[in-house]
Amino acid sequence: MTLLVFGSINADVTVRVPEFPAPGETIAGSELETATGGKSANQAVAAALAGVQTVFIGRTGADAPGRAARQALAAEGVDVSAMVEGSRPTGTALITVRQDGENTIVIAPGANAQLGADDCPPELLERAEWVLLGLEVPLGEVAELARRARAAGARVALNLSPVPAQPFPLDDVDLVIVNEHEAALLLASAAGTSGSVGASGGSEARDASDCASRSGVIGASDAAGTNGASGVPGVTGASGVPGVSGVPGVTGASGTTGTTVPKRADGGAGTARSARSDDVGRSSERAAAMSSEARALGVSTLVVTSGAEGAVIVQESGERGHVPAVAVEVVDTTGCGDAFAGVLVGRLAEGDDLIRAAEQASRFAAHAATGAGAQSSYPRDFQV
């Protein structure tokens, strides 16, 4: 087994609208569309479709949506043998999609709030090259699984979405993936901005104070987590040239065409001192400005996706790279960020270097933006 994905799985309920309603406004939309979603489930499907042996650990309810979700993942080649049924209903995502492809998402976590580190059999961690974690499940459980994964010898990637309100440790994380909005929140919160966001959890979660007692923590000061156009890696938007073009070669700071993800060393991490959202993920040159923030946060490798600007990669060592956008005609951005994260980490697990993996992830995510829905838009004929 190469990639283990731990996190959320939902029933997605989508309605398409000409424009998002204002507060208090009622508008007419399309017929409801239902499908399987959840950020982590989407990531697992994307990785599997990119040729990666993938195991998914998550919880559904003992209900029809849960059974349908499990069957949907299995049909795409994801190993669902370790999934668990919880006592709560299957999680649900309420999605509105505007005619330009932008979306809003509200999540009722349901059984996701019961997922725990103990749901992951130790032997699966021992077999995993990489473990990809999401934050739509109890945060303390995610932190605990990161610790166990690292102890088992696996590399750990964290899709930092939604950015949590309470402190979250990065000590056991090798790679952090965010969009530019999430990156700005991350850095602003680390600089001490006040405020909060709702984070999944509940009485089943491990005590969040356990996270706060560890070094290298992050938190957020505002809401994040929608996969809007600004967070879709490798997508230029409706004004771009229709169709997916080839991704140009990318060079790191030293002029090389690839780089690796360094394994996280023991030791604590500091705190970011500044944040400017317009400096996050804009270009390969601005990646240099992100390097110091990545070091301050204790993040060994940070990948920031920025829509039409592509994706920026920065590392503690100072190495950096930029993956340009892929021009497509956008239909729906739902699940595109998840597609990028799943393929990126999946291809790393298959042995690709970081730049090559990001290029593949960008192509896959751009293709996904040309179709409706999340998993339903993912290419079934993707060639690595």
C-alpha positions in Angstrom: 0.0 0.0 0.0 1.3 3.4 -1.0 -1.0 6.2 0.2 -3.3 6.2 3.2 -6.0 9.0 3.3 -7.6 9.8 6.7 -10.5 12.1 7.0 -14.0 13.1 5.8 -16.6 11.5 3.5 -19.9 13.2 2.8 -23.0 13.0 0.7 -22.8 16.2 -1.5 -26.1 17.9 -2.2 -25.6 20.5 -5.0 -27.9 23.2 -6.5 -26.8 25.5 -9.3 -27.7 29.2 -9.1 -27.4 32.3 -11.4 -26.0 34.3 -8.4 -25.5 33.6 -4.7 -28.4 34.9 -2.6 -28.0 37.9 -0.4 -28.7 37.4 3.4 -32.5 37.0 3.7 -33.0 36.5 0.0 -34.7 33.5 -1.6 -33.8 32.5 -5.1 -34.7 29.6 -7.5 -32.0 27.1 -8.4 -31.6 24.0 -10.5 -32.7 20.5 -9.6 -30.8 19.0 -6.7 -27.8 16.8 -7.6 -26.5 14.2 -5.1 -23.0 12.6 -5.1 -20.3 11.4 -2.9 -17.9 14.0 -1.5 -15.9 15.1 1.5 -12.5 16.6 1.0 -10.6 13.5 2.1 -12.8 11.1 0.1 -12.3 13.3 -3.0 -8.5 13.2 -2.4 -8.5 9.4 -2.2 -10.5 9.1 -5.4 -8.2 11.5 -7.2 -5.1 9.7 -6.1 -6.6 6.3 -7.2 -7.5 7.7 -10.6 -3.9 9.0 -11.0 -2.7 5.4 -10.6 -1.9 5.4 -6.9 -2.6 2.5 -4.6 -4.9 4.2 -2.1 -6.5 3.2 1.2 -9.2 5.4 2.8 -10.0 5.6 6.5 -13.3 7.4 7.3 -16.7 7.0 9.0 -20.2 7.0 7.5 -23.5 6.5 9.0 -25.3 3.1 8.9 -27.6 4.6 6.2 -28.2 4.6 2.5 -26.0 7.6 1.8 -23.1 5.9 3.7 -23.5 2.7 1.7 -23.6 4.6 -1.5 -20.5 6.6 -0.6 -18.5 3.5 0.3 -19.6 1.8 -3.0 -18.6 5.0 -5.0 -15.1 5.0 -3.6 -14.6 1.3 -4.2 -15.8 1.6 -7.8 -13.0 4.1 -8.4 -10.3 1.7 -7.1 -10.0 3.0 -3.5 -9.5 0.4 -0.8 -12.4 0.9 1.7 -12.0 -2.2 3.7 -11.0 -0.3 6.8 -13.9 2.2 6.8 -16.1 2.3 9.8 -19.9 2.9 10.3 -20.7 5.4 13.1 -23.8 6.0 15.1 -24.4 9.4 13.5 -25.8 10.0 10.0 -23.4 10.2 7.1 -21.9 13.7 6.8 -23.6 16.1 4.3 -22.2 19.0 2.3 -24.7 21.6 1.0 -23.2 23.2 -2.1 -24.3 26.1 -4.3 -22.5 26.6 -7.6 -22.8 29.9 -9.4 -22.9 30.1 -13.2 -19.2 31.1 -13.4 -18.2 28.0 -11.5 -17.6 29.6 -8.1 -19.1 27.8 -5.1 -20.1 28.0 -1.5 -20.1 24.9 0.8 -21.7 24.3 4.2 -21.0 21.0 6.0 -23.0 19.0 8.5 -20.2 16.7 9.8 -22.4 13.8 11.0 -20.3 10.6 11.4 -17.1 12.4 10.5 -17.2 13.9 14.0 -16.7 10.3 15.4 -13.6 9.4 13.4 -10.7 8.6 15.6 -7.0 7.7 15.3 -7.9 4.2 16.7 -10.0 3.6 13.5 -6.8 3.3 11.6 -5.2 -0.2 12.0 -1.5 0.1 12.9 -0.5 -2.3 10.1 -1.8 0.1 7.5 0.4 2.9 8.8 3.4 0.6 8.7 2.6 -0.2 5.0 2.0 3.5 3.9 4.6 5.5 2.1 2.6 8.7 2.7 -0.4 9.6 4.9 -2.6 12.4 3.8 -4.7 14.1 6.6 -7.7 16.4 6.4 -9.2 18.7 9.0 -13.0 18.0 8.5 -12.7 15.5 11.3 -11.8 15.9 15.1 -8.5 17.8 15.2 -7.0 16.0 18.1 -7.5 12.7 16.3 -5.8 14.1 13.3 -2.8 15.2 15.4 -2.6 11.8 17.1 -2.7 10.0 13.8 0.1 12.2 12.4 2.2 11.2 15.5 1.5 7.5 14.9 2.2 7.7 11.2 5.5 9.4 11.8 6.4 6.8 14.4 5.6 4.1 11.9 8.0 5.6 9.4 5.4 7.1 7.0 5.7 10.6 5.6 2.8 12.9 6.6 1.0 15.5 4.5 -1.7 17.8 5.8 -4.3 19.6 3.7 -4.8 22.6 6.0 -8.5 23.1 5.1 -10.5 24.4 6.8 -7.9 26.3 8.8 -8.7 25.5 12.5 -9.4 28.0 15.2 -7.6 26.2 17.9 -3.8 25.5 17.8 -2.8 22.5 15.8 0.7 21.0 15.9 2.9 20.7 12.8 5.7 18.8 14.5 4.8 15.5 12.8 3.9 17.0 9.4 6.3 16.9 6.4 4.1 18.7 3.8 1.4 21.3 4.2 -1.0 22.1 1.3 -3.2 25.3 1.3 -4.8 27.7 -1.1 -3.7 31.3 -0.9 -6.7 32.3 1.3 -5.9 29.6 3.8 -2.2 30.6 3.7 -3.1 34.2 4.5 -5.3 33.1 7.4 -2.6 30.7 8.6 0.1 33.4 8.7 -2.3 36.1 10.0 -3.4 33.9 12.9 0.2 32.9 13.7 0.9 36.7 13.9 -1.7 36.9 16.6 -4.9 38.2 14.8 -8.0 37.6 17.0 -11.1 35.8 15.9 -12.3 32.2 15.4 -13.6 29.7 12.9 -15.8 26.7 13.6 -13.8 23.5 13.5 -15.1 19.9 13.5 -14.7 18.1 16.7 -17.0 17.4 19.6 -17.0 15.3 22.8 -15.3 12.4 20.9 -12.3 14.5 20.0 -9.0 14.3 21.9 -8.5 17.3 24.2 -7.5 20.3 22.0 -5.3 21.5 24.8 -3.0 18.6 24.1 -2.3 20.2 20.7 -1.7 23.6 22.3 0.9 22.1 24.6 3.1 21.1 21.7 5.5 23.3 19.7 4.8 24.3 16.1 1.1 25.1 16.2 -1.2 26.9 13.9 -4.7 28.3 14.0 -7.0 30.7 12.1 -8.8 33.9 12.6 -11.5 33.7 10.0 -13.5 31.2 8.0 -11.9 29.2 5.2 -12.3 26.0 3.4 -14.4 26.6 0.3 -12.8 25.5 -2.9 -13.5 28.7 -4.8 -11.8 29.7 -8.0 -9.1 31.5 -6.0 -8.0 28.2 -4.5 -8.1 26.0 -7.6 -4.6 25.2 -8.6 -3.7 25.4 -12.2 -6.9 27.0 -13.4 -7.0 30.3 -15.3 -10.8 30.7 -15.3 -13.4 31.2 -18.0 -11.2 33.8 -19.8 -8.5 31.3 -20.3 -8.0 29.3 -23.5 -10.4 26.3 -23.5 -9.0 22.9 -23.1 -6.1 21.7 -21.0 -2.7 22.6 -22.3 0.7 21.1 -21.4 2.3 22.3 -18.2 5.6 24.1 -18.8 8.7 22.8 -17.1 9.4 24.3 -13.6 12.7 25.1 -12.0 13.6 25.4 -8.4 15.6 28.2 -6.9 18.8 26.5 -7.9 17.6 25.9 -11.5 17.0 22.2 -11.1 13.9 20.6 -12.5 12.8 18.7 -9.4 13.1 18.6 -5.7 12.2 16.3 -2.9 10.2 16.7 0.3 12.7 16.5 3.2 11.6 14.3 6.1 10.5 16.3 9.1 13.3 16.5 11.7 12.6 16.4 15.4 12.2 19.7 17.2 9.8 22.5 17.8 8.7 25.3 15.5 8.2 29.0 15.8 5.4 31.3 14.9 4.9 33.4 11.8 5.4 37.2 12.3 3.7 38.7 9.3 1.0 38.0 6.7 0.0 39.6 3.5 -2.5 37.8 1.3 -1.3 39.5 -1.8 2.2 38.1 -1.2 1.0 34.5 -1.0 1.4 32.2 -4.0 1.5 34.9 -6.7 4.6 33.8 -8.6 7.9 32.0 -8.3 9.6 35.2 -7.3 7.2 35.7 -4.5 7.9 32.2 -3.3 11.1 33.7 -1.9 9.0 35.8 0.4 7.2 32.8 1.6 10.3 30.9 2.5 10.9 32.8 5.8 7.3 32.3 6.8 7.6 28.6 6.1 10.7 28.4 8.3 9.0 30.4 11.0 6.0 28.1 11.1 8.3 25.0 11.2 6.9 23.7 7.9 9.5 21.8 6.0 7.5 22.0 2.7 4.6 24.3 2.0 2.5 24.2 -1.2 0.3 27.1 -1.9 -2.3 26.9 -4.7 -3.4 30.2 -6.3 -5.8 29.7 -9.1 -4.6 31.4 -12.3 -1.2 31.9 -10.7 -0.7 28.1 -10.4 1.0 26.7 -7.4 4.1 27.8 -5.4 6.3 25.4 -3.5 8.6 26.6 -0.7 10.8 24.7 1.7 12.7 25.4 4.9 15.9 24.9 3.0 15.1 27.9 0.8 14.4 25.8 -2.3 11.3 26.9 -4.2 9.4 26.3 -7.4 6.4 27.5 -9.3 4.0 25.3 -11.3 2.2 27.5 -13.8 -1.6 27.4 -14.4 -3.2 25.2 -17.0 -5.7 27.1 -19.1 -9.2 25.7 -19.1 -12.8 26.8 -19.5 -14.1 26.6 -15.9 -17.5 24.9 -15.4 -17.4 24.0 -11.6 -14.5 24.4 -9.1 -16.0 22.0 -6.6 -13.4 19.5 -5.5 -10.6 20.9 -7.6 -8.4 21.7 -4.6 -9.0 18.2 -3.3 -8.0 16.7 -6.6 -4.8 18.7 -6.5 -3.9 17.5 -3.0 -4.8 13.9 -3.6 -2.8 13.6 -6.8 0.2 15.6 -5.4 0.6 13.4 -2.4 -0.3 10.3 -4.3 2.4 10.9 -6.9 4.9 11.6 -4.2 4.0 8.2 -2.7 4.7 6.7 -6.1 8.2 8.2 -6.1 7.7 11.3 -8.2 9.8 14.3 -7.2 7.9 17.3 -5.8 7.8 19.4 -8.9 6.8 16.5 -11.1 4.0 15.5 -8.6 2.8 19.1 -8.6 2.7 19.3 -12.4 0.6 16.1 -12.5 -1.7 17.4 -9.8 -2.2 20.7 -11.6 -3.1 19.0 -14.8 -5.6 16.7 -13.0 -7.2 19.6 -11.1 -7.5 21.7 -14.2 -9.3 18.9 -16.0 -11.7 18.5 -13.0 -12.7 22.2 -13.3 -14.1 21.6 -16.8 -16.8 19.3 -15.5 -19.7 19.5 -13.0 -19.4 18.1 -9.5 -16.4 16.9 -7.5 -15.6 13.2 -8.0 -17.8 13.1 -11.1 -15.6 15.6 -12.8 -12.3 13.8 -12.2 -10.7 12.3 -15.4 -11.0 8.6 -15.7 -8.4 8.4 -18.4 -5.7 10.5 -16.8 -2.2 9.7 -18.2 0.7 10.3 -15.8 
